[in-house]
Each structure stands twice: as structure tokens, then as C-alpha cells.
Amino acid sequence: MLIIKAKELRGLSDKELKTKLDDLNLEEAIEKRKIAATGVSSKVVKIRDIKRTIARILTILNERGAK
């Protein structure tokens, strides 16, 4: 679950978006720990994609006025 387009996200309810947001935050934390433990930065692209998807979700939630 890396890149999810804004068009797909807009079709989801606020509750589903918040669930996806929680999942992505957890996945990002796991990837950061893997990099910290191994010192290998091969997952940088994956973390960037996760951050962008998180930003998309937050933008959509802010547009809807849901917090």
C-alpha cells in the first residue's frame, strides 16, 4: 500500500481515510526503524511514497473539514 491516487482516496469515507492514515503512519515508522537498524537506505523511496500518500489523505480530510 504505497501510492494511492487522490481520485481513489476521495471515494472513501472519512473513517476509511483515518484508518488508512493510521496504517500508513505505522508502516512509515517500521520502515524508518529498519533503516536505523541496518544503516541501509534502500527504502528511502518507499518512505517518500508513504509520506506523499499521508499528505494526500490529510489534504482531503482538511478539505472536507473532518478532523
C-alpha positions in Angstrom: 0.0 0.0 0.0 2.3 2.7 -1.2 1.0 5.2 -3.7 -2.8 5.8 -3.7 -4.1 8.4 -6.1 -6.1 11.3 -4.8 -9.0 10.3 -7.0 -9.2 6.9 -5.3 -8.9 8.5 -1.8 -11.8 10.9 -2.5 -14.1 8.0 -3.0 -13.5 6.8 0.6 -15.3 7.9 3.7 -13.7 9.9 6.5 -13.5 6.8 8.7 -11.8 4.8 6.0 -9.3 7.6 5.3 -8.4 7.8 9.0 -7.9 4.0 9.1 -5.6 4.2 6.1 -3.7 7.1 7.7 -3.1 5.1 10.8 -1.8 2.2 8.8 0.5 4.4 6.8 1.9 6.1 9.8 2.7 2.6 11.3 4.2 1.4 8.1 6.4 4.6 7.9 7.6 4.0 11.5 8.5 0.4 10.7 10.5 1.4 7.6 12.4 4.1 9.5 13.3 1.6 12.2 14.6 -0.8 9.6 16.8 1.9 8.1 18.1 2.9 11.5 18.8 -0.7 12.5 20.6 -1.7 9.3 22.0 1.7 8.2 21.0 0.8 4.6 19.0 3.5 2.8 17.4 1.3 0.1 13.9 2.0 1.4 14.1 5.8 1.1 11.8 5.8 -2.0 9.3 3.7 -0.1 9.3 6.2 2.8 8.9 9.1 0.4 5.9 7.5 -1.3 4.3 6.8 2.1 4.8 10.4 3.2 3.2 11.7 0.0 0.2 9.4 0.4 -0.2 10.6 4.0 -0.1 14.2 2.8 -2.8 13.4 0.2 -5.0 11.9 2.9 -4.5 14.8 5.3 -5.3 17.3 2.4 -8.5 15.5 1.6 -9.6 15.4 5.3 -8.8 19.1 5.6 -10.8 19.9 2.5 -13.8 18.1 3.9 -13.4 19.7 7.3 -13.1 16.4 9.1 -10.5 16.1 11.9 
